[in-house]
Every structure is written in structure tokens, then in C-alpha cells.
Amino acid sequence: MTPTNDEAMLVADTVRVSRDLGQDPFLVLHGGGNTSVKLGKRIRVKASGFDLGDLSEEGLVRVDRSALTKLLSQPTLSDTQMVEGYQEALVTPGDPSPTIETLVHHALPFTSVLHSHADAIVALTDTLDGENLVQRALGEEVIYLPYVMPGFDLARQILTAWEARSSERPTVLVLAHHGLFTCGDSPREAYDRHLDMVGRAVSFVKNQTGIDLVQDLPAPTHAPVGGRLDLLSEALTDYATGPCSVVSHRDHEVDAFIARDDFGTISQQGPTTLEHIIRTKRLPMVDGDIGAYIDSYRDYYERCKHRAVGETQMLDPLPRVILDPDLGLVTTGLDQKAARAVQDIYRHTVRIITATEALGGYRTIDEGRAFDIEYWELEQRRLRPAS
């Protein structure tokens, strides 16, 4: 079916605002976030594996909304069943799989829905008093939801919460430890609303703490001390079971974070945004003992593996983030690009945790729920050989 001029314009506008979101690292990092636009009986939604920052029309896959309604009406639905349902709902078989949050986009009754993990929004929710802070910063018209894993349960929770206040026609939802959804009757309206909400959050945090969550991150200010980075890289390579790239970074914010009296506590609570755990692991290494970190990671896996759906394969236990008084922030990955992505994420993490502590105390998802994300059945499926 050939799209009408109005539909073509809506898609083009969605691509444009998607790129604007994705090119701002204080809103989205390394493939995060998703967007959608409804076109009658169909919805076009960002496909998994696509980056908002350089999204094209091909990255907005067509999905049949009647099929999504049937999925959403089920009493229960596993993540695997949901993804299989997404595949069956594709208008063009063989297209990339839609984002895991497609049902959320479908459930919200607006033409355009935009989702990001904005630093300032996450900072408000990663606190002891997150709901109150969100309402003070953004207004009581915003729907605030406690943490739920992405997928069917989150979509049902959002639908229930929206319907309970449908007479107000709410257009903004904040998800604890996750991010922001804004809605609109056009992509531009949803985007302007998104920036307005983030702007309110940024202003609130800055007024309360003096910390600017949209100010550029500082440039490197120190080089690693002596040959310690080389020695650490060699040690990491010895422990690694595959390729291991190592990069390092120091600046005044990282140094101040590591020098904090409560560093040993605040660095060991988990990621600021739930999806970052896939890249960074739950905790950084802070004591310089790679062997002890690996043993601790294995203990964590054994402690929590009963929570997994089906059989699991333990992931590489090597630390992805290392914080050291002399070396600063050291990150690892299968290649330089992966290690740099972890570095980007944790540099934002440092500032967010600093802000949340100034807002009353940093709190994020607990160990068990972090494991649920890290060992998500959908992530584990990628590790299994094709049958």
C-alpha cells in the first residue's frame, strides 16, 4: 500500500525527531531509546538494533496494530512469546524485529510516542524520594510508575495507569530507573514535550544541587600513572577468555568521584539506567583485584540464576568498568568501540550518581532485578547456536 502524503510526512518527521533525540548523549546513549508513529491500522516503530542518532525510514518497521491488540489482551505473555508475536505482526515478513517496547507504543493512544533515558530524568528517579521529586520537578500531571522490566508487564502497567487517568489525557510517563515517554498528536508535539520535561528536570536538579546534567563532560586532564595501565591491561588479558580491549580516561569529575568518602558504597549499588547493565555489568571493580572480582561475579550468578527463565549461560565475568585512584576510569570490551561505549556510559553515570547523592541518596534496582535484565531470556537467546 502506497502511503499518503500525510503519512509520508509523519514518517519523515518521526525520523527527524528520532535523530534529534539520538544525537544528544544526555538523552540517549549507544542505541538506547525508541520512537513510533501510528498510521491508521499500522504503527511504525524503531527496530531493535537500530540507533536513533542515524535512523532512516528503514529503521521504522511496519507492524499491524490489530495483532498487537491481541497480544496486549492476553492474560500473560512471556518475552519469547511476545517477540514471536511481533514477528507475526510485521506487515513485511523478514523485516527487523520491532523494539521490545512496541506494545507500550501501541498502548498509548497518541499518534507519536518518544522514549529516552535522559540523564536528568533518571537522576530524579534514582533517589530515595523519586516519585516526590518527579512531581515537584515535572508536575503532578505526569504519570510516575515504579520499576518494571521492559516487555508485556510494563505495557500492561502503563495501559492500566493511563486508563485510570484517561479523563486527563496524560501525555508524559516517567518510569523509575528507566526513563521518559512523551506523547503527542504529531512527532513535533511529542518532541517539544520531551524537551520541556527534560528541561524542567535539568533546572530542578541544578537548582537543588548545582549540578548541570546537560553540560558537556570534561576533557581528559591526567594521563595514567607510569606503566600501571599496561600492567592492568596485561592482567585483564590473562584472565580474559576472548578478545579484550582496554581504554582509560581521567578528568576532574572522575577523580572527585573516586576520592569521595562514600565511594565504596555509592559505586556498588548498580547502574543508573537498567539497560546499561548489558554493557557495563552491574558493578565496577574498585579494589584492583581482578581475581576477586571474577569470583564475586560468579557468586552473584550462582546466587541469582534461579530467577532466570530456562537454562542460562554465564556471561564473561571480566570487569567492564574499573575505578582506580591512579588510573581513573578504565573500561573493557571485546574491541575498542565496545570499550569506548562503556566509558561513555560510565562518565554519565558518575555525574548522575553525584547528583542523586546531592538530592538525598542514590538508589537503583536491586541485585535480583539487575540479574533479570543481564540474564534476560531475550539476551540469552542470542548466545545460543541457531537450531
Residue pairs with C-beta under 8 A, 6 or more apart in sequence:
3 11
3 39
7 39
7 40
10 37
10 39
10 111
10 112
10 186
10 187
11 37
11 39
11 44
11 57
11 60
12 57
13 37
13 186
13 187
13 188
14 35
14 36
14 37
14 44
14 60
14 112
14 187
15 55
15 56
15 57
15 60
16 187
17 35
17 112
17 114
17 187
17 188
17 190
17 191
18 35
18 46
18 52
18 55
18 60
18 114
19 52
19 53
19 54
19 55
20 191
21 27
21 28
21 33
21 35
21 52
21 114
21 116
21 191
21 194
22 28
22 33
22 51
22 52
22 53
22 54
22 55
23 52
23 53
25 344
25 348
26 118
26 119
26 120
26 198
26 213
26 214
26 348
27 33
27 116
27 117
27 118
27 119
27 194
27 198
28 52
28 53
28 116
28 117
29 117
29 276
29 341
29 344
29 345
29 348
30 51
30 279
30 341
30 344
30 345
31 49
31 50
31 51
31 52
32 52
32 116
32 117
32 273
32 275
33 46
33 52
33 114
33 115
33 116
33 117
33 179
34 45
34 46
34 52
34 99
34 101
34 105
34 115
35 45
35 46
35 52
35 55
35 60
35 112
35 113
35 114
35 115
35 187
36 43
36 44
36 45
36 46
36 60
36 102
36 105
36 106
36 112
36 113
37 43
37 44
37 60
37 111
37 112
37 187
38 65
38 110
38 111
38 112
41 64
41 65
41 66
42 62
42 63
42 64
42 65
42 91
43 62
43 63
43 65
43 68
43 102
43 105
43 106
44 60
44 61
44 62
44 63
45 60
45 61
45 63
45 98
45 99
45 102
45 105
46 52
46 55
46 59
46 60
46 61
46 98
46 99
47 59
47 60
47 61
47 95
47 96
47 97
47 98
47 99
48 96
48 97
48 98
48 99
48 100
49 96
50 59
50 96
59 96
61 90
61 91
61 92
61 95
61 96
61 97
61 98
62 90
62 91
62 92
62 95
63 86
63 89
63 90
63 91
63 98
63 102
63 106
64 89
64 90
64 91
65 106
67 85
67 88
67 89
68 85
68 89
68 102
68 103
68 106
69 106
70 85
71 77
71 82
71 85
71 86
71 89
71 103
71 152
72 103
72 106
72 107
72 152
72 155
72 156
72 159
74 152
76 152
77 85
77 152
78 152
78 309
78 377
79 100
79 151
79 152
79 309
79 376
79 377
79 378
80 309
80 377
80 378
80 381
82 100
82 103
82 151
82 152
83 97
83 100
83 378
86 97
86 98
86 102
87 93
87 97
89 98
90 98
99 105
100 150
100 151
100 378
101 115
101 150
101 154
101 155
103 151
103 152
103 155
104 113
104 115
104 154
104 155
104 158
104 181
105 113
105 115
106 155
107 155
107 158
107 159
107 162
108 158
108 162
108 173
108 181
108 183
109 162
110 171
110 183
110 184
110 185
110 190
111 184
111 185
111 186
111 187
112 183
112 184
112 185
112 186
112 187
112 189
112 190
112 191
113 181
113 182
113 183
113 190
114 181
114 182
114 183
114 187
114 190
114 191
114 194
115 179
115 180
115 181
116 179
116 180
116 194
116 198
117 178
117 179
117 180
117 273
117 275
118 179
118 180
118 198
118 201
119 213
119 214
119 348
119 351
119 352
120 198
120 201
120 202
120 204
120 205
120 213
120 214
121 174
121 179
121 180
121 197
121 198
121 201
122 177
122 178
122 179
122 272
122 273
122 352
123 201
123 205
123 213
123 272
123 352
123 355
123 356
123 359
124 130
124 133
124 134
124 137
124 138
124 174
124 201
124 204
124 205
124 359
125 133
125 134
125 174
125 175
125 176
125 177
125 178
126 177
126 272
126 352
126 353
126 356
126 362
126 363
126 364
127 133
127 356
127 359
127 360
127 361
127 362
127 363
128 360
128 361
128 363
129 359
129 360
130 144
130 176
130 363
131 144
131 176
133 204
133 359
134 142
134 144
134 174
135 142
135 144
136 204
137 200
137 201
137 203
137 204
137 205
138 172
138 174
138 197
138 200
138 201
139 200
141 168
141 170
141 172
142 170
142 172
142 173
142 174
142 197
143 158
143 161
143 162
143 165
143 170
143 172
143 173
143 174
144 173
144 174
144 176
145 157
145 158
145 161
145 173
145 174
145 175
145 176
146 176
147 175
147 176
147 177
147 178
147 274
147 365
147 369
148 154
148 157
148 175
149 274
149 369
149 372
149 373
149 376
150 178
150 275
154 175
158 173
158 181
161 173
162 170
162 173
171 182
171 183
171 184
171 190
171 193
172 180
172 181
172 182
172 183
172 193
172 197
173 180
173 181
173 182
174 180
174 181
175 181
177 272
177 273
177 274
177 364
177 365
178 273
178 274
178 275
179 273
180 194
180 197
180 198
182 190
182 191
182 193
182 194
182 197
183 190
183 193
184 190
184 191
184 192
184 193
198 214
201 213
202 212
202 213
202 214
205 211
205 213
205 355
205 359
206 212
206 213
208 358
208 359
209 355
209 358
209 359
210 358
211 351
211 354
211 355
211 358
213 351
213 352
213 355
217 251
217 253
217 347
217 348
217 351
218 251
218 252
218 253
219 251
220 249
220 250
220 251
221 250
221 251
221 252
221 255
222 250
222 251
222 255
222 328
223 250
224 248
224 250
224 326
224 327
224 328
225 326
225 327
228 324
228 326
228 327
229 246
229 248
229 327
229 330
232 246
232 322
232 324
232 327
232 330
233 246
235 290
236 244
236 246
236 290
236 318
236 319
236 332
237 244
239 290
239 291
239 294
239 318
240 316
240 318
241 316
241 318
242 316
242 334
243 334
243 335
244 318
244 332
244 333
244 334
245 332
245 333
245 334
245 335
245 336
245 338
245 339
246 330
246 331
246 332
246 339
247 330
247 331
247 332
247 336
247 339
247 340
247 343
248 327
248 328
248 329
248 330
248 331
249 328
249 329
249 330
249 331
249 343
249 347
250 327
250 328
250 329
251 328
251 347
253 347
253 350
253 351
253 354
254 323
254 328
254 329
254 347
254 350
255 328
256 354
257 263
257 267
257 323
257 350
257 353
257 354
258 323
258 324
258 325
258 328
259 325
260 266
262 357
263 286
263 323
264 286
266 353
266 357
266 362
267 283
267 284
267 286
267 323
267 353
268 283
268 284
268 286
269 362
269 363
269 364
270 277
270 282
270 283
270 364
270 365
270 366
270 367
270 370
271 277
271 280
271 282
271 349
271 364
271 365
271 370
272 348
272 349
272 352
272 353
272 356
272 364
274 365
274 369
274 370
274 373
275 373
276 345
276 349
277 370
277 373
277 374
278 373
278 374
278 379
279 320
279 333
279 338
279 341
279 342
279 345
280 320
280 321
280 342
280 345
280 346
280 349
281 297
281 319
281 320
281 321
281 374
282 300
282 367
282 370
282 371
282 374
283 321
284 319
284 320
284 321
284 322
284 323
284 346
285 293
285 319
285 321
285 322
285 323
286 322
286 323
286 324
287 293
288 322
288 324
290 318
290 319
293 317
293 319
294 317
294 318
297 317
298 314
298 317
300 367
300 371
301 314
301 315
301 317
301 371
303 367
304 367
304 368
304 371
304 375
305 312
305 314
305 371
305 375
307 368
307 371
307 372
307 375
308 371
308 372
308 375
308 377
308 380
309 377
310 377
310 380
312 375
312 380
313 380
313 383
313 384
315 374
315 375
318 332
319 332
320 331
320 332
320 333
320 342
321 329
321 330
321 331
321 342
321 346
322 329
322 330
322 331
322 332
323 329
323 330
324 330
329 343
329 346
329 347
329 350
331 339
331 340
331 342
331 343
331 346
332 339
332 342
333 339
333 340
333 341
333 342
353 362
356 362
356 363
365 373
